[in-house]
Amino acid sequence: MKLGAFFVEILPLLAFFVGYQYLGLIAAAVLSVGIGALVMGFAWLRDKRIAAFPLFSLLMSAAVTAAAWVLGDGMFIKIQPTIFNGMFSAVLLGGLLAGRPMMRLFFAGQFSLTEHTWRLLSLRWGCFFLVLAVANEIVWRGFDEAEWVFYKTFIAAPASALFMLAQLPLTLRGRTEDPVNTE
């Protein structure tokens, strides 16, 4: 990923943090979803495609933010990471129990990897998402709103980026030359 693309990708998170400082939780979430839609629109113009995972994330964030706005309750925004991460953990770990590495379903268009690598990535990401879901529950229930925003912005997001980078060696080792060969 190019450095400029990285900064564009973190704009919604930056908008959330700055928006919270000046406008409050719900307005910050609205701002973040709006910036996320703009980033996705630029990605569409550049690549003429939209990846399913970011699109799902944006649509879920928009739905939860709309519920928070209509009901005037920021709790919906605070539980969104729990729902999102918990759901992905369940899909990834449940897929493994069913004998299907779900990471392949999400990312086969971007990577051609061995079956073993898809399984390991599904296990690792499934466990990581579970940890994030539990951590979010602990933080939003046990700390004040400003501390939760700090956690989301400066702990959970960087931890996700670092975890993704930590998976890079496995991903590189697990590449296949033939996209049809996944064994």
C-alpha positions, -999 to +999 in steps of 0.1 A: +000+000+000+013+034-009+018+059+019-007+084+004-034+056+001-028+048+038-035+084+049-066+084+027-078+052+043-074+066+079-094+098+071-127+084+085-110+075+118-093+109+119-127+126+111-143+106+140-116+117+165-116+153+155-153+154+151-158+140+186-136+168+201-157+195+186-191+181+178-198+151+201-201+114+195-231+111+172-220+140+149-185+125+149-199+092+137-219+109+110-188+128+098-168+096+098-194+078+077-196+107+053-158+108+049-158+070+045-183+072+017-161+099+000-130+077+003-149+047-011-162+069-040-126+079-048-116+043-047-144+034-071-132+062-095-096+050-092-101+012-094-136+008-109-144-017-082-153-017-045-141-044-022-168-062-003-153-059+032-149-021+033-184-017+017-200-039+043-182-020+071-193+014+057-229+002+053-230-012+088-215+020+103-241+040+084-269+019+097-257+020+133-250+058+131-285+064+117-300+044+146-279+065+171-290+097+154-327+089+152-328+076+187-304+101+202-284+074+218-246+072+214-246+036+229-253+023+193-220+038+182-201+023+211-215-012+206-209-011+168-173-024+171-185-052+194-211-063+169-189-059+139-159-077+154-180-103+171-198-111+139-166-114+119-151-136+146-181-159+145-180-161+107-143-168+106-141-193+135-175-209+126-163-213+090-132-232+103-154-255+124-175-261+092-143-268+073-143-236+052-116-209+056-138-179+052-108-155+046-106-171+012-142-161+005-134-125+014-100-121-002-095-147-029-097-119-055-067-101-039-045-132-030-038-166-042-029-186-012-025-222-001-054-239+018-032-241+049-025-203+047-062-195+043-070-216+074-043-200+095-053-165+085-090-173+093-080-187+127-057-158+135-081-131+123-111-149+140-093-149+173-081-113+169-117-101+161-129-119+192-103-101+213-113-068+199-150-075+205-144-084+242-120-054+246-146-030+232-172-043+256-148-038+286-139-003+275-172+011+266-189-003+297-160+004+322-147+038+310-162+072+301-170+082+266-138+102+259-117+072+271-137+049+248-130+073+218-093+074+227-093+035+229-110+032+195-087+058+178-053+052+194-054+016+206-079-006+186-072+010+152-034+009+155-036-027+170-055-037+139-029-022+116-001-039+135-019-072+135-024-070+098+013-062+093+022-092+115+002-115+091+022-103+061+050-129+065+025-158+066+007-143+036+038-140+016+050-175+025+016-189+016+013-175-019+007-198-048+017-193-084-014-209-098-047-192-086-065-225-091-041-244-069-050-238-033-035-269-017 
